[in-house]
Amino acid sequence: MLRGKFTATYIDLEGGFWGLINDQNDQYYIVNMPEQLKNDGKSFTVMLKVFDGASITMWGTPAEVVGFTTS
């Protein structure tokens, strides 16, 4: 599990998808982006389950949101 502060970003590639970027500029392709986090440029505290391997998006490391706070 990975926990930290992330900024939501909408990526307009391959039909578009949501991702998260941390302060170290690590990019995560989120397979289950919650509606509450779909706010481009807004930061959140998030807990991720990171997957091994690549995704079809060819952007970021695939991950799943397992917890978050919006305040």
C-alpha positions in Angstrom: 0.0 0.0 0.0 1.1 3.5 -0.7 -0.3 6.5 1.2 0.3 10.2 0.5 -0.8 13.5 -1.1 -1.7 13.2 -4.7 -3.1 15.6 -7.3 -5.9 14.4 -9.6 -5.4 14.9 -13.3 -7.5 14.1 -16.4 -5.3 12.7 -19.2 -6.8 13.3 -22.6 -5.2 10.3 -24.3 -6.8 7.1 -25.8 -10.3 8.3 -25.0 -9.4 10.0 -21.7 -8.8 8.7 -18.2 -8.0 9.9 -14.7 -4.7 9.6 -12.9 -3.0 10.8 -9.7 0.5 12.4 -9.5 2.4 12.7 -6.2 4.9 15.4 -5.1 7.8 13.4 -6.6 6.0 13.5 -10.0 5.2 9.8 -9.9 2.2 9.0 -12.1 -0.5 6.5 -11.3 -3.2 5.3 -13.6 -6.2 4.7 -11.4 -8.4 1.8 -12.4 -11.3 2.8 -10.1 -11.2 6.6 -9.7 -13.9 7.6 -7.2 -16.3 10.4 -8.4 -15.3 12.5 -5.4 -11.7 12.6 -6.7 -12.5 13.6 -10.3 -11.5 17.2 -9.9 -8.6 18.1 -12.2 -5.8 19.9 -10.3 -7.2 19.2 -6.8 -5.0 17.5 -4.2 -6.2 14.7 -1.9 -4.7 12.3 0.7 -5.0 8.9 -0.9 -4.2 5.3 -0.1 -3.3 3.2 -3.2 -2.8 -0.5 -3.9 -0.2 -0.4 -6.7 -0.1 -3.2 -9.3 2.9 -4.7 -11.0 3.2 -4.3 -14.7 1.9 -1.9 -17.3 -1.6 -0.9 -18.4 -3.0 -0.3 -21.9 -2.9 3.5 -21.3 0.9 3.5 -21.4 0.7 6.3 -18.8 1.6 5.8 -15.2 1.7 2.8 -12.9 -1.6 1.0 -12.5 -3.2 1.4 -9.1 -6.4 1.1 -7.2 -7.8 3.6 -4.7 -8.5 1.8 -1.4 -9.0 4.9 0.8 -9.0 8.7 0.6 -9.9 12.0 2.4 -11.2 15.0 0.6 -10.6 17.7 3.2 
